[in-house]
């Protein structure tokens, strides 16, 4: 079926979604669930990948976050492309590409090959994510039904990110680490079959000219800036990183100026003049920032500090998964009672309270505090992602749904990437400074400080008399990194919550 979805005339009640539309939503939600799982499924596989492929710490961080970097850099471009060629067509192209990239990742034989496969996954994922939200915007034209549909969509985004460690834990208990990618293949095959049957095609009937130079500028702006932030957080600021960051900022300024001059801009910057739009984008990014950072250091804490198995660690994250889904699905009820920006502020406060619970974790016990904290973060992030996505796509006309969805998805992916890069790197920086390497031979000192898993392996190679004391230093140093990182996370979330609540907007 190729009938385009049309926008209702002003003053005419928008059409209600049909049973077929809701079935199509299920297909879109399944695709997004898989993408979100893939963004965090590697968190629990970090020790297994380290043992098998022996990546360096920078390579390990790239394996985890290059997927999000590439995806974020291409979202605006792909969102506009979907508006032009058809969002369903773009969805099908992305599904096929994602399946192929997943197979390559599963059988990667070196860190470089795995990084390359993750890059390809990011390219394919960039076609899928704005297509799913753009299709929801065009199919569900009734505002209340659209909020519910986006709630389901957000539940898959947040729940998938939290389910990644659970899925990964079960697979790692039974198979090798590459199996975390193979689960993508049957789902993508099902999407290729069901999407043409259940999802109507939609596109902008008058898209205007596609500006290739804007597409290049968008990628040259985002990727270098995110890379510079990541490298600075991990290794400190140096001249090379500063130049790369400044180059990205310069490209971003050029991109913004070009969009203001174009008759058909790739990114409509006028949307950012709306206070609620700006707050929605910021809230989306910060909620995912907190969730991704906790998933990165939390999985290592549970396995390498508390000694839990991958499956046990995944099970401890189930309450956070459930809370994220509950928050996403109840967001529609909350915005009917209070202004959306007030709901966003409250969601950020809940997220901050959840993060604060991590102050109670220590090197010997802390699973209960971790579960409590992760549940609070999941609940707050679930509400925030739903309301912010609804505000973003609801601010744009249906024919520009792909471009608006790309803005929301870019905030999501930047938050995901920066959560791993900034929070994960900060934990590791404090960890390295806190290690007591005085009892180690010179050749082991550099290896031990490379990563938490390397430090634990070094302790296993030491004589029993020295191993216990060194391992205690390792655990204490990592927990100190968590505490300092959480302090900064709570401060940022509370500041954003105050900003959201004070935003002056009409009552929705």
C-alpha angles and dihedrals in degrees: 000000000000104000108138118234110245132207115246119245117261112273092021118111109249115248118263120242118259129223088260090056091053090049088052088052089057090056092049091046091052091053092050092046090057093048092050092047089051092055092061106018090097094060093087092039093061094098093046093048090047091053095046105037099022096217121184118245093263090048090049092052090048091051089056103039107026088083090061094041094054093042092050092048092055103038098092091048094047093044090057092044090054091052087057107038097028129280095237091051090051089048092056093047090051093048092055093046093047092053093052093047091049091055090051091050093049093059099036110145100193139028090253093054092048091050090050091050090050089052090055090048089053092052092050093042090054089063093048105047102056089039092059096049093038091054091050090052092052098041099044103054097159104092096222094046089046091054090052091047091049087048089059089045092050091046088059092047096049096032091048092052089052094041092055094083091046093051090043092048093054093046093047090052091057108023142022122283094263089068090077087074099043093067086072095067102071092042093052090046089054091049091054090054101041103037096070089050101046109023122069119220117251133183142153105277091207105029098159124214120334107234108215093186091058089052091054092046092050092056093042089053103048105036098051093045093050091045091052091051091049095049093045092051092048103040109006131256118306133167096263094051091045091054092049092049093048090049090055092048090050091051089049092053090048090049092051093048092049092051091055091054099046122093089214105032122195089223119029101222091187088080089069089063087073108089094212091051092054092047091047093054092047093047093049091052096047095046091054090041090061094043095050095046093052091048091053099050095026096063091050091047093052095046106032101030103032093029097233120158119248091256093048090049090051092049091053087060094055095091089056090050092051092046091052092052092046091049093050094049095046095047091089090060093048096053090053089061103037138024112278093240090053089052089050091051092049091049091054091050090053089049091050092049089051091051091049090060088070089073085077096060118102139174097271105035136005109120091119093051090047093053091047093048096045091049091055092048091048093050095048094043092049093056093042096050093050097047094042093049091049092051092048099049093036090059093063130065116257093251089061094046094120094053092047091047089051090059091053092045092047090055089048094050095042088051090049094048095044092046089061095037101044104029095035093047092047091054090050093047092054089043093056093048092050098051117112103220096164094106095048126096113248095253092056098047096075092044094049094052094049096086142334092262091050091051092051091049090049090053090053090056094053126091111270092250092060100030097070095051093045093047089052088054090049093052095044092049093051093048089050088055091052092051095051092045092050091052091059092043093054092049093052094046094050092048090052091048091055090048091052096049092048093052110119110227135142115264108270 
